[in-house]
Amino acid sequence: MSLLEAFLLASGLAYLWLLVMPKHCTKQKSLVLEKIEMAAAGVLILSNLLVFKSPLLWLIIGVMYVGACLFSYFGYVQWNVQWQKEASSEVQMAMWAWDLGIAVSAFMLGGT
């Protein structure tokens, strides 16, 4: 397994782990909608990594995650942290970097 694949595997599994977390991961969304989105993201990444291995799907995932990193960077998605009430600039940048890492990994595995 390559570093890119391991990073995407860890990311996909992290999304699925969010399903059992009792509190919100973001500040804006309903808990049910948030869990549906996180589950869909995890299943999408893991299914293409482990089953389909489609270059076109990697391209689509990469484009989606470029958008996701911009949403985090500009604060359209505010990530919830349990140790403070307001959004954390550090966590926003960490999520920007994580989403950018997913995008770059997807593009590299897709051959684009």
NUMAR-149800 format. One record per residue (C-alpha): x, y, z; residue number from 0. Coordinates in pm, whole numbers, plus 50000, padded with zeros to 5 digits. Layout:
<kolmars>
{x=X, y=Y, z=Z, num=NUM}
...
</kolmars>
This chain:
<kolmars>
{x=50000, y=50000, z=50000, num=0}
{x=50136, y=50339, z=49903, num=1}
{x=50141, y=50646, z=50127, num=2}
{x=49862, y=50800, z=49916, num=3}
{x=49644, y=50491, z=49956, num=4}
{x=49712, y=50474, z=50330, num=5}
{x=49619, y=50841, z=50370, num=6}
{x=49294, y=50790, z=50179, num=7}
{x=49219, y=50472, z=50374, num=8}
{x=49269, y=50657, z=50704, num=9}
{x=49056, y=50947, z=50579, num=10}
{x=48774, y=50722, z=50462, num=11}
{x=48776, y=50532, z=50792, num=12}
{x=48778, y=50861, z=50986, num=13}
{x=48460, y=50965, z=50806, num=14}
{x=48295, y=50638, z=50904, num=15}
{x=48411, y=50675, z=51266, num=16}
{x=48227, y=51009, z=51275, num=17}
{x=47903, y=50811, z=51258, num=18}
{x=47949, y=50696, z=51618, num=19}
{x=48056, y=51034, z=51754, num=20}
{x=47779, y=51170, z=51977, num=21}
{x=47836, y=51541, z=51906, num=22}
{x=47847, y=51758, z=51596, num=23}
{x=48165, y=51779, z=51390, num=24}
{x=48051, y=52104, z=51228, num=25}
{x=47863, y=52399, z=51368, num=26}
{x=47606, y=52467, z=51095, num=27}
{x=47438, y=52140, z=51002, num=28}
{x=47184, y=51915, z=51165, num=29}
{x=47342, y=51609, z=51321, num=30}
{x=47151, y=51373, z=51088, num=31}
{x=47253, y=51562, z=50771, num=32}
{x=47611, y=51580, z=50893, num=33}
{x=47624, y=51204, z=50953, num=34}
{x=47473, y=51131, z=50609, num=35}
{x=47733, y=51352, z=50441, num=36}
{x=48021, y=51203, z=50638, num=37}
{x=47904, y=50847, z=50568, num=38}
{x=47870, y=50925, z=50196, num=39}
{x=48221, y=51073, z=50185, num=40}
{x=48370, y=50773, z=50365, num=41}
{x=48191, y=50519, z=50146, num=42}
{x=48287, y=50709, z=49829, num=43}
{x=48657, y=50721, z=49916, num=44}
{x=48676, y=50365, z=50047, num=45}
{x=48475, y=50210, z=49765, num=46}
{x=48695, y=50368, z=49499, num=47}
{x=49012, y=50286, z=49689, num=48}
{x=48925, y=49923, z=49761, num=49}
{x=48680, y=49820, z=49487, num=50}
{x=48633, y=50038, z=49180, num=51}
{x=48974, y=50207, z=49139, num=52}
{x=48822, y=50436, z=48875, num=53}
{x=49043, y=50722, z=48749, num=54}
{x=48729, y=50920, z=48660, num=55}
{x=48593, y=50879, z=49013, num=56}
{x=48930, y=50989, z=49156, num=57}
{x=48904, y=51302, z=48940, num=58}
{x=48553, y=51370, z=49070, num=59}
{x=48662, y=51311, z=49431, num=60}
{x=48962, y=51540, z=49380, num=61}
{x=48744, y=51821, z=49243, num=62}
{x=48497, y=51777, z=49530, num=63}
{x=48775, y=51801, z=49786, num=64}
{x=48929, y=52111, z=49626, num=65}
{x=48590, y=52268, z=49690, num=66}
{x=48579, y=52123, z=50042, num=67}
{x=48919, y=52271, z=50130, num=68}
{x=48803, y=52613, z=50007, num=69}
{x=48483, y=52585, z=50213, num=70}
{x=48696, y=52519, z=50522, num=71}
{x=48949, y=52790, z=50438, num=72}
{x=48684, y=53061, z=50392, num=73}
{x=48483, y=52946, z=50694, num=74}
{x=48171, y=52833, z=50508, num=75}
{x=48210, y=52510, z=50702, num=76}
{x=48303, y=52575, z=51062, num=77}
{x=48447, y=52270, z=51229, num=78}
{x=48334, y=52203, z=51582, num=79}
{x=48590, y=52146, z=51854, num=80}
{x=48490, y=52029, z=52198, num=81}
{x=48734, y=52249, z=52391, num=82}
{x=48589, y=52588, z=52288, num=83}
{x=48256, y=52737, z=52179, num=84}
{x=48372, y=52940, z=51879, num=85}
{x=48538, y=52808, z=51563, num=86}
{x=48912, y=52754, z=51591, num=87}
{x=49133, y=52909, z=51322, num=88}
{x=49384, y=52631, z=51375, num=89}
{x=49121, y=52361, z=51321, num=90}
{x=48989, y=52541, z=51011, num=91}
{x=49341, y=52536, z=50863, num=92}
{x=49395, y=52173, z=50967, num=93}
{x=49076, y=52073, z=50786, num=94}
{x=49181, y=52280, z=50484, num=95}
{x=49510, y=52090, z=50474, num=96}
{x=49341, y=51752, z=50527, num=97}
{x=49090, y=51815, z=50247, num=98}
{x=49367, y=51941, z=50019, num=99}
{x=49562, y=51623, z=50098, num=100}
{x=49262, y=51412, z=49999, num=101}
{x=49226, y=51611, z=49674, num=102}
{x=49594, y=51579, z=49581, num=103}
{x=49598, y=51207, z=49669, num=104}
{x=49288, y=51146, z=49458, num=105}
{x=49439, y=51333, z=49162, num=106}
{x=49764, y=51138, z=49193, num=107}
{x=49590, y=50800, z=49212, num=108}
{x=49368, y=50897, z=48920, num=109}
{x=49664, y=50982, z=48704, num=110}
{x=49559, y=51342, z=48642, num=111}
</kolmars>
